[in-house]
Amino acid sequence: MLILAPAVRDSINAIFLRFNAHWNELAETNTLTQMLGTGPPTQREYLGCLVGHASGDTVWVTSWAHARNLKQFQFAVTGSCDSVADMVGTWHTHPYRAAPDGHALKEPGLSPHDLMTFAGGADRAVIAAWDVDSIDAAIRAADRTVLHPATVLVR
């Protein structure tokens, strides 16, 4: 289980809104153009470092910090959380993408690549966020098993 402090959930949502403010400008841009990076970026992914603690199969997230050396792209993001004290994992935004007809689509979960990267690491949690009510999470249980989807509680 992942327990998020309300202020963490709200600030993650604010970051999503900031970096995806132009999601509705996708009507003239198809998915291939976006993936090739040849069109104007209408949004950028963001990476943050989750701060908290873990006990057993529960991870508490009490705050977060900006990733260092952040490099933001429309469909990818890199950065480092190595210097963050009490880091339990990372979170990132997923942008909307264009449907074949040019309308914006919301990606509803952590991608297979997100989960593969998480499984190969040591973090206790990973979150992908779209807005205040669309958060997908995976946690690493005490026995190192990856649990996805993880139950997310805000309290």
TORZALUM-312550 format. One record per residue (C-alpha): residue in one letter; x, y, z. Coordinates in steps of 0.5 Angstrom, whole numbers, plus 500, padded with zeros to 3 digits. Example, Ala and Ser with C-alpha at 12.3 -4.5 7.8 and 13.67 -1.06 7.14 Angstrom:
A525491516S527498514
//
This chain:
M500500500L502507498I500513503L501520500A500526505P495530502A500536500V504531496R498529492D496536491S503539489I504533484N497535481A500542481I506540477F502536472L498542471R504546470F507542465N501540461A498546461H497546453W495539452N489541448E494544443L494537440A489537435E494538429T499534431N499526430T502521435L508520430T510527430Q510527437M514521438L519523433G520530436T519534430G513538432P512543437P512540444T505542448Q507539454R513536458E514530463Y517532470L521528475G520528482C524525488L519522494V521523501G518518507H519512510A517504509S515499514G513492511D509493505T507500506V510506504W509513507V510519502T511525507S514530502W518530495A524534492H526536485A530531481R537534480N540535473L532535470K532534463Q525534460F522532454Q515531451F515523452A521522457V525525463T531524466G534527473S537524479C535523486D541521489S542527494V535526497A535524504D530519506M528518499V523512498G522513490T520517484W514520481H513523474T508525470H505522464P503527458Y497526454R498524447A495525441A490520438P490518431D484523430G489528433H485529440A488528447L488521450K490520457E495514459P492511464G498507468L505506469S508504462P511497462H518501461D516504468L515498471M521494468T526500470F523500477A523492478G531493476G532498482A532499489D527504490R521502494A515506490V514509483I508514481A506516475A501522475W496525471D492529475V489529482D485523481S489519477I495516480D498510479A503507483A508500484I511499491R517494493A514490498A519488504D520481501R523485494T516483490V514489486L506490487H503493482P498496482A499499489T493501493V494509494L491512500V491520501R492521509
//
